[in-house]
Amino acid sequence: MACIEARGLRKSFGKTIALDGINLRVEEGRIVGLIGPNGAGKTTALNAILGLTPYQGELRVLGRNPWTERDQLMRDVCFIADVAVLPRWIRVSQAIDYVAGVHPRFDRAKAEAFLARTTIGRDRKVKQLSKGMVAQLHLALVMAIDAKLLVLDEPTLGLDILYRKQFYDGLLNDYFDRNRTIVVTTHQVEELQHVLTDLMFIDRGRIVLDSSMEGLEARFVEVTVHPGQVAAARALKPIHEREVLGRSILLFDHVDRRQLAALGDVRTPSIADLFVAVLGNQAGEAKGAAV
């Protein structure tokens, strides 16, 4: 069953097209990474999914129209934004009391259990907490809500690597199950790779890659080419090439792995390397079309 389904999703701000006829489908029980450069349309897409902005085209989230049925939808959706800020004056205990009072699916015991594994005191104010502690508190409040969809927009922005790891470990161990769906955007793609079940690249308002992680492993191969085999490797038409410490590294799409293994050391590319390759190709195609 689709948790999110969009057809011809479009949004513009004046002459600027933020979403250019997007089609996408997110099945329930998946963890989807929506990756793109600044200004690619990530936040606009999330805002449409959350019913925070009007749009053109068809969009259903948990079977509902998010713009016209937002009140009902938000009973089943949680959201952490990159600019989400808890009131600095509020105490931890007051934040728990507030969410318990406004959200019918909040489980106080779950929030307390998560916070018990941290050093966050219940009587402390948000302004007294570190960035990492604020992230832990925010996650504790969210994970205690029995939501079907969790949307995260750069949730670990500004946190050090220790807190980022703790955030994603907590997300997997304490929140995610096969009945919940998570959509996350981030620029720290390497740390997210082990978490995802699916990956989407967005660029200039369009989805340019949409695949499961298993599909990526079957489709893309990166080769550190043996000296003397570079010409033979280039003849197989790689989608990207770079040089590291004097060795050529080529990335291929839909080329037999066994054939490539004869040319060098093969591996599945990282999300970051794949991102650079795919968006580099998109930029090249756009430039060629404009000439």
Contacts in CASP RR format, 6 or more apart in sequence:
PFRMAT RR
TARGET T0000
AUTHOR 0000-0000-0000
METHOD contacts of the structure
MODEL  1
MACIEARGLRKSFGKTIALDGINLRVEEGRIVGLIGPNGAGKTTALNAIL
GLTPYQGELRVLGRNPWTERDQLMRDVCFIADVAVLPRWIRVSQAIDYVA
GVHPRFDRAKAEAFLARTTIGRDRKVKQLSKGMVAQLHLALVMAIDAKLL
VLDEPTLGLDILYRKQFYDGLLNDYFDRNRTIVVTTHQVEELQHVLTDLM
FIDRGRIVLDSSMEGLEARFVEVTVHPGQVAAARALKPIHEREVLGRSIL
LFDHVDRRQLAALGDVRTPSIADLFVAVLGNQAGEAKGAAV
1 27 0 8 1.000
1 28 0 8 1.000
2 25 0 8 1.000
2 26 0 8 1.000
2 27 0 8 1.000
2 28 0 8 1.000
2 60 0 8 1.000
3 26 0 8 1.000
3 27 0 8 1.000
3 28 0 8 1.000
3 29 0 8 1.000
3 30 0 8 1.000
3 61 0 8 1.000
3 62 0 8 1.000
3 148 0 8 1.000
3 149 0 8 1.000
3 181 0 8 1.000
4 24 0 8 1.000
4 25 0 8 1.000
4 26 0 8 1.000
4 49 0 8 1.000
4 59 0 8 1.000
4 60 0 8 1.000
4 61 0 8 1.000
4 62 0 8 1.000
4 149 0 8 1.000
4 181 0 8 1.000
4 183 0 8 1.000
5 24 0 8 1.000
5 25 0 8 1.000
5 26 0 8 1.000
5 58 0 8 1.000
5 59 0 8 1.000
5 60 0 8 1.000
6 22 0 8 1.000
6 23 0 8 1.000
6 24 0 8 1.000
6 25 0 8 1.000
6 48 0 8 1.000
6 57 0 8 1.000
6 58 0 8 1.000
6 59 0 8 1.000
6 60 0 8 1.000
7 23 0 8 1.000
7 57 0 8 1.000
7 58 0 8 1.000
7 59 0 8 1.000
8 21 0 8 1.000
8 22 0 8 1.000
8 23 0 8 1.000
8 56 0 8 1.000
8 57 0 8 1.000
8 58 0 8 1.000
9 19 0 8 1.000
9 21 0 8 1.000
9 22 0 8 1.000
9 23 0 8 1.000
9 24 0 8 1.000
9 45 0 8 1.000
9 48 0 8 1.000
9 55 0 8 1.000
9 56 0 8 1.000
9 57 0 8 1.000
9 58 0 8 1.000
9 59 0 8 1.000
10 17 0 8 1.000
10 19 0 8 1.000
10 20 0 8 1.000
10 21 0 8 1.000
10 22 0 8 1.000
10 55 0 8 1.000
10 56 0 8 1.000
10 57 0 8 1.000
11 17 0 8 1.000
11 18 0 8 1.000
11 19 0 8 1.000
11 44 0 8 1.000
11 48 0 8 1.000
11 53 0 8 1.000
11 54 0 8 1.000
11 55 0 8 1.000
11 56 0 8 1.000
12 18 0 8 1.000
12 19 0 8 1.000
17 204 0 8 1.000
17 205 0 8 1.000
18 39 0 8 1.000
18 41 0 8 1.000
18 44 0 8 1.000
18 205 0 8 1.000
19 41 0 8 1.000
19 44 0 8 1.000
19 45 0 8 1.000
19 48 0 8 1.000
19 55 0 8 1.000
19 205 0 8 1.000
20 204 0 8 1.000
20 205 0 8 1.000
20 206 0 8 1.000
21 57 0 8 1.000
21 205 0 8 1.000
21 206 0 8 1.000
22 45 0 8 1.000
22 202 0 8 1.000
22 205 0 8 1.000
22 206 0 8 1.000
22 207 0 8 1.000
23 207 0 8 1.000
24 200 0 8 1.000
24 207 0 8 1.000
24 210 0 8 1.000
26 32 0 8 1.000
26 181 0 8 1.000
26 183 0 8 1.000
26 198 0 8 1.000
27 181 0 8 1.000
28 148 0 8 1.000
28 179 0 8 1.000
28 180 0 8 1.000
28 181 0 8 1.000
29 177 0 8 1.000
29 178 0 8 1.000
29 179 0 8 1.000
29 180 0 8 1.000
29 181 0 8 1.000
29 197 0 8 1.000
30 181 0 8 1.000
30 182 0 8 1.000
30 197 0 8 1.000
30 198 0 8 1.000
31 176 0 8 1.000
31 181 0 8 1.000
31 182 0 8 1.000
31 184 0 8 1.000
31 195 0 8 1.000
31 196 0 8 1.000
31 197 0 8 1.000
31 198 0 8 1.000
32 181 0 8 1.000
32 182 0 8 1.000
32 183 0 8 1.000
32 184 0 8 1.000
32 196 0 8 1.000
32 197 0 8 1.000
32 198 0 8 1.000
32 199 0 8 1.000
32 200 0 8 1.000
33 183 0 8 1.000
33 184 0 8 1.000
33 185 0 8 1.000
33 186 0 8 1.000
33 192 0 8 1.000
33 196 0 8 1.000
33 198 0 8 1.000
33 199 0 8 1.000
33 200 0 8 1.000
34 42 0 8 1.000
34 45 0 8 1.000
34 46 0 8 1.000
34 183 0 8 1.000
34 184 0 8 1.000
34 185 0 8 1.000
34 200 0 8 1.000
34 202 0 8 1.000
35 42 0 8 1.000
35 185 0 8 1.000
35 186 0 8 1.000
35 189 0 8 1.000
35 199 0 8 1.000
35 200 0 8 1.000
35 201 0 8 1.000
35 202 0 8 1.000
35 271 0 8 1.000
35 275 0 8 1.000
36 42 0 8 1.000
36 185 0 8 1.000
36 201 0 8 1.000
36 202 0 8 1.000
36 203 0 8 1.000
36 275 0 8 1.000
36 279 0 8 1.000
37 203 0 8 1.000
37 279 0 8 1.000
40 202 0 8 1.000
40 203 0 8 1.000
40 204 0 8 1.000
40 205 0 8 1.000
41 202 0 8 1.000
41 205 0 8 1.000
42 153 0 8 1.000
42 185 0 8 1.000
42 202 0 8 1.000
43 153 0 8 1.000
43 185 0 8 1.000
44 53 0 8 1.000
44 205 0 8 1.000
45 202 0 8 1.000
46 79 0 8 1.000
46 151 0 8 1.000
46 153 0 8 1.000
46 183 0 8 1.000
46 185 0 8 1.000
47 53 0 8 1.000
48 55 0 8 1.000
48 59 0 8 1.000
48 66 0 8 1.000
48 67 0 8 1.000
49 59 0 8 1.000
49 61 0 8 1.000
49 66 0 8 1.000
49 151 0 8 1.000
49 183 0 8 1.000
50 66 0 8 1.000
50 70 0 8 1.000
50 74 0 8 1.000
50 77 0 8 1.000
50 79 0 8 1.000
50 151 0 8 1.000
51 66 0 8 1.000
51 67 0 8 1.000
51 70 0 8 1.000
51 73 0 8 1.000
53 67 0 8 1.000
54 67 0 8 1.000
55 67 0 8 1.000
59 65 0 8 1.000
59 66 0 8 1.000
59 67 0 8 1.000
61 73 0 8 1.000
61 77 0 8 1.000
61 149 0 8 1.000
62 73 0 8 1.000
62 76 0 8 1.000
62 77 0 8 1.000
62 148 0 8 1.000
62 149 0 8 1.000
64 72 0 8 1.000
64 73 0 8 1.000
66 73 0 8 1.000
75 104 0 8 1.000
75 105 0 8 1.000
76 147 0 8 1.000
76 148 0 8 1.000
76 149 0 8 1.000
77 147 0 8 1.000
77 148 0 8 1.000
77 149 0 8 1.000
77 150 0 8 1.000
77 151 0 8 1.000
78 142 0 8 1.000
78 145 0 8 1.000
78 147 0 8 1.000
78 149 0 8 1.000
78 150 0 8 1.000
78 151 0 8 1.000
79 150 0 8 1.000
79 151 0 8 1.000
79 152 0 8 1.000
79 153 0 8 1.000
80 138 0 8 1.000
80 139 0 8 1.000
80 142 0 8 1.000
80 150 0 8 1.000
80 151 0 8 1.000
80 152 0 8 1.000
80 153 0 8 1.000
80 155 0 8 1.000
81 153 0 8 1.000
81 154 0 8 1.000
82 153 0 8 1.000
82 154 0 8 1.000
82 155 0 8 1.000
82 157 0 8 1.000
84 138 0 8 1.000
86 95 0 8 1.000
86 126 0 8 1.000
86 134 0 8 1.000
86 137 0 8 1.000
86 138 0 8 1.000
87 126 0 8 1.000
88 125 0 8 1.000
88 126 0 8 1.000
88 127 0 8 1.000
89 125 0 8 1.000
89 126 0 8 1.000
89 127 0 8 1.000
90 98 0 8 1.000
90 125 0 8 1.000
90 126 0 8 1.000
91 122 0 8 1.000
91 123 0 8 1.000
91 124 0 8 1.000
91 125 0 8 1.000
91 126 0 8 1.000
92 115 0 8 1.000
92 120 0 8 1.000
92 121 0 8 1.000
92 122 0 8 1.000
92 123 0 8 1.000
92 124 0 8 1.000
92 125 0 8 1.000
92 126 0 8 1.000
92 129 0 8 1.000
92 137 0 8 1.000
93 122 0 8 1.000
93 123 0 8 1.000
95 126 0 8 1.000
95 137 0 8 1.000
95 141 0 8 1.000
96 108 0 8 1.000
96 111 0 8 1.000
96 112 0 8 1.000
96 122 0 8 1.000
96 141 0 8 1.000
99 106 0 8 1.000
99 111 0 8 1.000
99 141 0 8 1.000
99 144 0 8 1.000
99 145 0 8 1.000
100 106 0 8 1.000
100 108 0 8 1.000
103 145 0 8 1.000
105 145 0 8 1.000
105 146 0 8 1.000
105 147 0 8 1.000
106 141 0 8 1.000
106 144 0 8 1.000
106 145 0 8 1.000
107 144 0 8 1.000
107 145 0 8 1.000
107 146 0 8 1.000
108 144 0 8 1.000
109 144 0 8 1.000
110 143 0 8 1.000
110 144 0 8 1.000
111 140 0 8 1.000
111 141 0 8 1.000
111 143 0 8 1.000
111 144 0 8 1.000
114 136 0 8 1.000
114 139 0 8 1.000
114 140 0 8 1.000
114 143 0 8 1.000
114 144 0 8 1.000
114 174 0 8 1.000
115 121 0 8 1.000
115 122 0 8 1.000
115 136 0 8 1.000
115 137 0 8 1.000
115 140 0 8 1.000
118 133 0 8 1.000
118 136 0 8 1.000
118 140 0 8 1.000
119 133 0 8 1.000
120 129 0 8 1.000
120 133 0 8 1.000
120 136 0 8 1.000
120 137 0 8 1.000
126 134 0 8 1.000
126 137 0 8 1.000
129 137 0 8 1.000
131 158 0 8 1.000
131 159 0 8 1.000
131 163 0 8 1.000
132 159 0 8 1.000
132 160 0 8 1.000
132 163 0 8 1.000
135 155 0 8 1.000
135 156 0 8 1.000
135 159 0 8 1.000
135 163 0 8 1.000
135 167 0 8 1.000
136 163 0 8 1.000
136 166 0 8 1.000
136 167 0 8 1.000
139 155 0 8 1.000
139 167 0 8 1.000
139 170 0 8 1.000
139 171 0 8 1.000
139 175 0 8 1.000
142 150 0 8 1.000
142 175 0 8 1.000
143 170 0 8 1.000
143 171 0 8 1.000
143 174 0 8 1.000
143 175 0 8 1.000
147 180 0 8 1.000
148 179 0 8 1.000
148 180 0 8 1.000
148 181 0 8 1.000
149 180 0 8 1.000
149 181 0 8 1.000
149 182 0 8 1.000
149 183 0 8 1.000
150 175 0 8 1.000
150 180 0 8 1.000
150 181 0 8 1.000
150 182 0 8 1.000
150 183 0 8 1.000
151 182 0 8 1.000
151 183 0 8 1.000
151 184 0 8 1.000
152 182 0 8 1.000
152 183 0 8 1.000
152 184 0 8 1.000
152 185 0 8 1.000
152 186 0 8 1.000
153 184 0 8 1.000
153 185 0 8 1.000
154 185 0 8 1.000
154 186 0 8 1.000
154 187 0 8 1.000
155 167 0 8 1.000
155 184 0 8 1.000
155 186 0 8 1.000
156 163 0 8 1.000
156 164 0 8 1.000
156 167 0 8 1.000
156 168 0 8 1.000
156 186 0 8 1.000
156 188 0 8 1.000
156 191 0 8 1.000
159 167 0 8 1.000
161 191 0 8 1.000
164 188 0 8 1.000
164 191 0 8 1.000
165 191 0 8 1.000
168 191 0 8 1.000
168 192 0 8 1.000
168 195 0 8 1.000
171 182 0 8 1.000
171 195 0 8 1.000
172 195 0 8 1.000
175 182 0 8 1.000
176 182 0 8 1.000
184 192 0 8 1.000
184 195 0 8 1.000
186 192 0 8 1.000
189 270 0 8 1.000
189 271 0 8 1.000
189 272 0 8 1.000
189 275 0 8 1.000
190 270 0 8 1.000
190 271 0 8 1.000
190 272 0 8 1.000
192 271 0 8 1.000
193 270 0 8 1.000
193 271 0 8 1.000
196 213 0 8 1.000
197 212 0 8 1.000
197 213 0 8 1.000
198 210 0 8 1.000
198 211 0 8 1.000
198 212 0 8 1.000
198 213 0 8 1.000
199 209 0 8 1.000
199 210 0 8 1.000
199 211 0 8 1.000
199 212 0 8 1.000
199 213 0 8 1.000
199 216 0 8 1.000
199 271 0 8 1.000
200 207 0 8 1.000
200 209 0 8 1.000
200 210 0 8 1.000
201 207 0 8 1.000
201 208 0 8 1.000
201 209 0 8 1.000
201 210 0 8 1.000
201 275 0 8 1.000
201 278 0 8 1.000
201 279 0 8 1.000
202 208 0 8 1.000
203 279 0 8 1.000
203 282 0 8 1.000
204 282 0 8 1.000
204 286 0 8 1.000
208 278 0 8 1.000
208 279 0 8 1.000
208 282 0 8 1.000
209 274 0 8 1.000
209 278 0 8 1.000
211 219 0 8 1.000
216 268 0 8 1.000
216 274 0 8 1.000
217 268 0 8 1.000
219 253 0 8 1.000
219 254 0 8 1.000
220 251 0 8 1.000
220 252 0 8 1.000
220 253 0 8 1.000
220 268 0 8 1.000
220 269 0 8 1.000
220 274 0 8 1.000
221 251 0 8 1.000
221 252 0 8 1.000
221 255 0 8 1.000
221 257 0 8 1.000
221 260 0 8 1.000
221 266 0 8 1.000
221 267 0 8 1.000
221 268 0 8 1.000
221 269 0 8 1.000
222 249 0 8 1.000
222 250 0 8 1.000
222 251 0 8 1.000
222 252 0 8 1.000
222 266 0 8 1.000
222 267 0 8 1.000
222 268 0 8 1.000
222 269 0 8 1.000
222 273 0 8 1.000
223 233 0 8 1.000
223 238 0 8 1.000
223 249 0 8 1.000
223 250 0 8 1.000
223 251 0 8 1.000
223 252 0 8 1.000
223 260 0 8 1.000
223 263 0 8 1.000
223 264 0 8 1.000
223 265 0 8 1.000
223 266 0 8 1.000
224 244 0 8 1.000
224 247 0 8 1.000
224 248 0 8 1.000
224 249 0 8 1.000
224 264 0 8 1.000
224 265 0 8 1.000
224 267 0 8 1.000
225 233 0 8 1.000
225 247 0 8 1.000
225 248 0 8 1.000
225 249 0 8 1.000
225 250 0 8 1.000
225 263 0 8 1.000
225 264 0 8 1.000
226 263 0 8 1.000
226 264 0 8 1.000
226 265 0 8 1.000
227 247 0 8 1.000
229 262 0 8 1.000
229 263 0 8 1.000
229 264 0 8 1.000
230 248 0 8 1.000
232 263 0 8 1.000
233 248 0 8 1.000
233 250 0 8 1.000
233 260 0 8 1.000
233 263 0 8 1.000
233 264 0 8 1.000
234 241 0 8 1.000
234 250 0 8 1.000
236 252 0 8 1.000
236 255 0 8 1.000
236 259 0 8 1.000
236 260 0 8 1.000
237 252 0 8 1.000
238 250 0 8 1.000
238 251 0 8 1.000
238 252 0 8 1.000
239 251 0 8 1.000
239 252 0 8 1.000
239 253 0 8 1.000
239 277 0 8 1.000
239 278 0 8 1.000
239 281 0 8 1.000
240 250 0 8 1.000
240 251 0 8 1.000
240 273 0 8 1.000
240 276 0 8 1.000
240 277 0 8 1.000
240 280 0 8 1.000
240 281 0 8 1.000
241 248 0 8 1.000
241 249 0 8 1.000
241 250 0 8 1.000
241 251 0 8 1.000
242 248 0 8 1.000
242 249 0 8 1.000
243 249 0 8 1.000
251 269 0 8 1.000
251 273 0 8 1.000
251 274 0 8 1.000
251 277 0 8 1.000
252 260 0 8 1.000
257 266 0 8 1.000
260 266 0 8 1.000
269 277 0 8 1.000
END
